[in-house]
Amino acid sequence: MAVYVCPGCDYRIDTATGDASEGFSPGFDWDRDVPDDWFCPDCGVRDKVDFDRES
């Protein structure tokens, strides 16, 4: 499992816990389940490719 962080606003999404408001269940796969055109739900200016893997 991993945590991905938006470099613009520090929004974090943890693959272990998911994010129900974004439609990601616990244990989701970042590469497979997150669409390439997905963007940060907090700041809206960063795309999936901009997120940094924290762990």
N, C-alpha and C positions, 0 to 999 in steps of 0.2 A: 504494500500500500504506500501511497505517497501523498504529499501535500503540494499543491501548486499555488503560487503567489503572484498576484498582479503587481508588476513593478510600479504602476501608477498610483495605486491607492492602498496597497497592502491587503486587498481582499484575498482570503484564503479559502481553498476548497480542498477538502480531504477525501481521498478516494475511499477510505475506510468508513467514513460516516455519511458521505454523500451530501446532497443539498436538495431537499425536497422541493423548495421553492423554484429551483431551476430544473427539476425533473430528473435528478440523478440519485439513484438508489444507493444505499450503502454497498460498497464493494464494486462500484462501477469502474470501468476501464477507461482511462483518460484518452488513449489513442483510438479505441474502437467506439466508445459511447458518446464522446463529446464531438459535436460537428465542427468541421474546420472553420465555419463562419460564426461560431459562438464567440461572444464578447463578454467582457467583464460586466456583471450585473450591477456593480456599485458605481463605477466611473464611466462605463460604456465606451471608453476610448482605447482599450487594449483588447487585442484579439487573442485567441487561443495560443497562437505561436509565440506571443510575447510573454506568456506566463513562465515563471521560473520554477523548476522542480526543487522543492526544499528538502525533501527526504524520501 
